[in-house]
């Protein structure tokens, strides 16, 4: 019986999935202590065939493919959890690569820290075509979600949660708090999200401790197609739309609207600082980001 189950949801990105799996099979943890479950969420490309070929050439690993017909990342992740067997569950995305100690870092963390019900690791962004000049720490958040809280295990600070592509939970934690909310999260080409924020908000209300694991390093690969103006606009409108969905569910829409006004003030100050140092493209994209978020937030669909 595996101790940890690693879950990867995928949709029409077979080449990306194979790159992720190449990093999975480099793990230093004993092969009989973990399994990897790939959830095919209605892919119409050659995902199933390429996975079967990869699994056959790595027969000593516990690699499985399951199918989820309900479209959406939350449905897919829930499906993976339901098919998993490990005491611990780690979740990554198909556009990532993990370091060789990734699985052992999480198993060691949960073994040595019984107070931890959930955890998250370091996320390092990788730009194969180069990091664009307009990218700043602000505009990078939704695109790559880099996380680095230092070199020591520590509790996640208030207001911070693990990245969706690098998080882990005890099975007992999931049994207490429930699965991902399927009304949230990406689905097909939609760029709305919020399922991770919802999950960790529920965990926080239950008093579940979440620890940062520096050894669990994930590399988030950002291709050129995620650096276009069209993707940028759709992504940040999706961020705003997600904020509205969660605000409506929690009956705090007026508060969300008011907070957005204050965020505009902060955005103006940040843009002014960039402009003062002649980083004009960064200034422009920070303002563009806030405009798209506001569009998503204030536009009721």
N, C-alpha and C positions, 0 to 999 in steps of 0.2 A: 504494500500500500504506500503510495507516495506521500511524503510529508507536506510538499508544497505543490500547488497547481498553478501553472502560469497560463494565463488566458490572453489570446490575441483575437480580436474581432477584425474581420476583413471584408471589404466590398470592392470588387473589380480592381484590385491592385496586386495582381499575382507577382509581378517583378519585385515590388516593394516587400511583399510578404516573404519571398524567398530570401531577400537580403536580411530581413529580421530573423528568420529561422537560422541563417548561417551564424548569427551571433548567439542564438539560443544554444546551438550544439557545441559551443566553445566553453560551456559552463564548467567550473571546477568542482561543483557539488556532485557527489556520487549519483550516477544515472538512475539508480533504483530509488532515490529519495525525492524525485520530482517528475512531474509530467507536464506536457505542453498541449493545451487544447486550443485549436484554431476553430473559430466560429465563422463559417461562410454565410454571410447575410445576403443571400440571393444574388451572388455574383453571376454575371453573364459572360465573363471572360474564361480563361483556362485555369482559374484558381484550383479547382478540384484535381485536375489532371497533374498540374505542376506540384501540388502538395503530395499527391500519391507517389510521384516519382522521387521527390525529396525524402519522404518517409521511408520508402523502400531502400534508398541508399544510406539511410541512417537507422537501420532496423534495431540497433541496440538501445535506441532512445524511446521513451514513452511519448510518442507523438500521435495525436488523434485529431481528426477533422469531424466536426459536427455541423449541422445545418440549422439555421433559424430562418423561417419563412416570413416572420413579422419584421418589416423593415424598420431599421433604426438601431443606433449604437447601444441604447439602453437595453433593448430586446436582446441584442446579440450578447452583450456582457452578461445579462441575467441567464441566458441560455448556457454560456460557458460555466458560470458558477453552478448551475443546476447539474451539469454533467461532470463537475470536478469531484475529486475524491480526497484532496489534501486537507490537512488540518489548517494550513495556511493557504491563502489565495493571493496571487500577485497578478496585476493587470498592466499590460502594455498595449501600444497601438502598432499597426503594421508599417508605419513609416519611421520606425525607430530601430536602433541597434543597442544592445545591452552589453555591459562589460562582463568579463568572465566570472567575476565574483558576485554577480547580481543576485542569483538565487541563494547562495550561501550567506550573503549579507542579510537577507530577510529572515532566513531560518535561524541564523545566529541571534538576530535582534529579538525575535519572538521567544526564542528559548531562554535568553538571558534577561529579558524584561517582561515578566508576566503581567505587569501593569499596563502594557501597551496593547490596545485593541486594534489599532490601525497604524500605518506607517507610510512614509513616502521618501523617495530618494532624490539624489542630485540629477538635474536635467541640464544638459549642455547642448546648445544649438550648434548645428553644423550647416554651413552654406556652401554647397559644392560649386556654385557659380559666383561666390563672393558675397559678403554682407553689404547690402546697398548703403550708400552714403546717407540716405534719409532715415535709416533705421536708428531708433533711440531705445532706451530702456523702457519707454512708455509704449511706443508702437510695437515693440517686440513681444509684449506680454501675450496677446491673443494669438500671435503668429507662431511663436516657438515656446512660450511659457518657461523660460529658463529659471532654474531654482538652484541656489547655492547658499546654504545656511552655515557654511563652515565645515571643519574637518572632524567635529565631534558629534556624537549622538546627543540630541536635545529634543525637547518638546517643540512642536510647531508653535510659533508665536501667534497671539490673537490676530485674527484677520487673515492668516495664511493657511492654506491647505495644500496637500500634495497635488502634483500635476496629474491629470487624468491618465496620462500615459506612463506613469511610474508611481503606482500606489499598491499597497498590500493590506490585507485584513485577515484577522482570524476568522475561521468559519463560525465560531461562537458569536463573534461580533455581528456578522450578517444575520445569523439566526435571531439575534435580539432586535436589530434595527430594520431589517427588511432589505430588499433588493433595490436596484436603481429605479427611479420613477420613470416609467415608459412614456409619460407625457412630455418629458424633457429629453434633450440630447439630439445629436445629429441624426438625420434620416435622409439617405440618398444624397442629393445635392444640397440639402438644407444645411445652413451653417449656424443654426441655433444650438445651444448647449444647456448648461446649468445642472446636468444630472449629478456631476461630482460635487458641486457646491451644495446641492440639496442633500446629498448623502452625508457629507461631513457636517452640515448644519444639524442634521438629526443626531449624529454621533456626539456632537458637542453638547446638545441639549440633554443627552443621556449620560454625560460625564465620561465618555470614552476618551482615553488618552491617546494622542497621535504623536508618534516620534519620527524625527528626521533621521535618515540612515545615510550617511555620506558615502559609504562603500557601494551602495546600490546605484550605480551610475548608468544613466540612459542618455544616449545621443539622439537628439531629435533632428532628423534630416529635413531641411527646408529646400525644396526644389525651386527653380526659377518661376514655375507657374503659380507658386504661392507668394510671389513678390510683385505681381502685376497690380495695377491700379484697380482693375475690375475685381480681383479677388480681395484686395484690401477693403474696398467699399462694401462688398457683400459680407465679408467676415465681421466688420465692425457694426454693420446694421444688424447682423445676427446677434452680436453681443448685446446691443440695445434691446432687441426683441426678446432675448432671453431674460434680461433684467425685468422687462414688463411682465412676462409670463410668471416669473417667480413673485413679483410684487403683487400681482392679481391673486395668485394662490394664497399669499400670506396677508392679503388685505392691507397693503401698505403702499398703494399706488401714489397717493399724494406725497408721502414721504420720499419715494423714489424720484418724483418730479422735482421736489425741492432740493434734494441732494444733487441732482444733475445740474442745477443752476450754480451751486457752489463748485462743482467740478469744472464748469466753464470758467469760473474765476481762476481756479488753479491752473487750468490749461492755458489761459491767457498769460499767466505769469511764467509758466514754463516756456511757452513759445517766445516770449520777450527775452528770456535769458539766452535761448539758442540764437535768436536774431542778433543779440548784442555781441555774440562771439562769431558772427558771420556764418553760423550753421543754419542757413536759410531753409534748406530742404527739410531739415529736422523740424524746424519751427512750423513749416507748412503742413507736414504730415501729422504733427501732433494736433493741430487745429482740425485737419481733415478727419482724423480719428474721432475726435469729440463730436464733430458734426454728424458723422455716420451713426455713432452710438445714439445721439439724440433723435435722429430720424427713426431708428428702430424702436426706441423707448416711447416716443410720443405718438407714433403711428399705430393706431389700434386696427388690427386686421380682423 
